[in-house]
């Protein structure tokens, strides 16, 4: 009976240790997934958001991109655009966050692939965007490249993926 209790306690201690390890030292995939969720939250605001709230969100949005980041967007009906560097992304984000009536962004079906050296990651996902509380959502396939710079994961490249429509 003592052996069963001791084994039970040992298993409980090992399980607790493993759980604490995963909390304090999450995998790279979990860290990037949390960054993607935070990015979606930053790119979400309602129509009642005041100018200061929108400007704060736009400033936070820029913090997810490296200084040499590039964004390639090709949207049906809007054409293709390229944004190079954090300054151009900042200008576009400030203008977009100020003029769009409301925005809800969600990243679905994230497929995260981390490089062997764990310094870069490729994420393919579906982005769901609802503008101004509209019931009709926009869905786009996107590909992100993240790089670890100075201990932080930043987007170095983002692009829409051409799919068969």
C-alpha positions in Angstrom: 0.0 0.0 0.0 2.9 2.4 0.8 4.4 1.7 -2.6 1.2 2.6 -4.4 0.9 5.9 -2.5 4.5 6.7 -3.1 4.2 5.9 -6.8 1.1 8.0 -7.0 2.8 10.9 -5.4 5.8 10.5 -7.7 3.6 10.5 -10.8 1.8 13.6 -9.5 5.1 15.4 -8.9 6.4 14.5 -12.3 3.1 15.6 -14.0 3.2 18.9 -12.0 6.8 19.4 -13.0 6.0 18.8 -16.7 3.0 21.1 -16.6 5.1 23.9 -14.9 7.8 23.4 -17.5 5.4 23.9 -20.4 4.0 27.0 -18.7 7.3 28.7 -18.0 9.2 27.4 -21.1 6.6 27.1 -23.9 7.5 25.7 -27.3 8.3 28.1 -30.2 5.1 27.1 -31.9 3.0 28.1 -28.8 4.9 31.5 -28.5 4.2 32.3 -32.2 0.6 31.1 -31.9 0.1 33.5 -29.0 1.7 36.3 -31.0 -0.7 35.6 -33.9 -3.6 35.8 -31.5 -2.4 39.0 -30.0 -1.8 40.4 -33.6 -5.4 39.6 -34.5 -6.6 41.2 -31.2 -4.6 44.3 -32.0 -6.1 44.5 -35.5 -9.6 44.4 -34.1 -11.7 47.4 -33.1 -15.3 48.4 -33.2 -17.0 51.3 -34.8 -17.4 53.1 -31.5 -13.6 53.1 -30.9 -12.3 56.7 -30.4 -9.4 58.2 -32.3 -6.9 57.6 -29.4 -7.9 53.9 -29.1 -7.5 53.5 -32.9 -4.1 55.3 -32.9 -2.9 53.1 -30.0 -4.0 50.0 -31.8 -2.2 51.1 -35.0 1.0 51.8 -33.0 0.7 48.4 -31.3 0.2 46.8 -34.7 3.5 48.2 -36.0 5.3 46.5 -33.1 4.7 43.1 -34.7 6.8 44.0 -37.8 10.6 44.1 -38.2 12.1 47.3 -39.6 12.7 45.6 -43.0 9.3 43.9 -43.2 7.5 43.6 -46.5 3.8 43.0 -47.1 2.5 41.9 -50.4 -1.3 42.0 -50.7 -3.4 41.0 -53.8 -7.1 41.3 -53.0 -10.0 40.8 -55.4 -11.5 44.1 -56.4 -8.7 46.1 -54.6 -5.7 45.1 -56.7 -2.2 44.4 -55.5 -0.1 46.5 -53.1 3.3 46.2 -51.7 4.4 47.8 -48.4 8.1 47.9 -47.7 9.6 48.8 -44.3 8.1 49.7 -41.0 7.5 53.3 -41.9 5.3 52.6 -44.9 3.4 49.9 -42.9 3.0 52.5 -40.1 1.5 55.1 -42.5 -0.9 52.6 -44.0 -2.0 51.2 -40.6 -2.6 54.7 -39.3 -4.7 55.6 -42.3 -6.6 52.3 -42.3 -7.3 52.3 -38.6 -8.5 55.9 -38.8 -10.9 55.5 -41.7 -12.3 51.9 -41.5 -15.6 51.9 -39.6 -14.7 48.8 -37.6 -12.5 45.7 -38.0 -12.5 42.2 -36.7 -9.6 40.0 -37.6 -9.2 36.3 -36.9 -6.5 33.9 -38.0 -7.9 30.4 -38.7 -6.2 27.1 -39.5 -2.7 28.1 -38.5 0.0 25.8 -39.8 3.3 26.8 -38.1 6.6 25.4 -39.3 9.7 26.4 -37.3 13.2 26.1 -38.8 15.8 23.8 -37.4 17.7 26.6 -35.7 14.4 27.9 -34.2 15.2 31.5 -35.3 12.6 31.7 -38.2 9.1 30.4 -38.7 6.6 30.1 -41.6 2.9 30.4 -40.9 0.2 29.6 -43.4 -3.3 30.5 -42.3 -6.7 31.7 -43.3 -7.5 35.3 -42.3 -11.1 36.2 -41.7 -11.8 39.9 -41.8 -15.1 41.6 -41.0 -15.3 45.3 -41.8 -17.7 47.6 -40.0 -19.9 44.9 -38.5 -20.8 43.6 -41.9 -22.3 40.1 -41.9 -20.4 39.1 -45.0 -16.9 38.1 -44.0 -13.8 38.3 -46.2 -11.5 35.2 -46.2 -8.0 35.2 -47.5 -5.2 32.7 -47.4 -2.0 34.3 -46.0 1.6 33.3 -45.5 3.7 34.9 -42.8 7.5 34.7 -42.2 8.6 35.4 -38.6 12.1 35.9 -37.4 13.4 36.1 -33.8 15.3 39.4 -33.4 16.6 40.4 -30.0 14.5 37.9 -28.2 11.2 38.9 -29.9 9.4 37.3 -32.8 8.7 39.8 -35.5 7.0 39.5 -39.0 9.5 40.0 -41.8 7.2 39.1 -44.7 3.5 38.7 -45.1 1.7 37.9 -48.3 -1.6 36.8 -49.7 -1.6 33.4 -51.3 -3.1 33.0 -54.7 -5.8 30.4 -54.6 -8.2 29.0 -57.1 -11.5 30.8 -56.8 
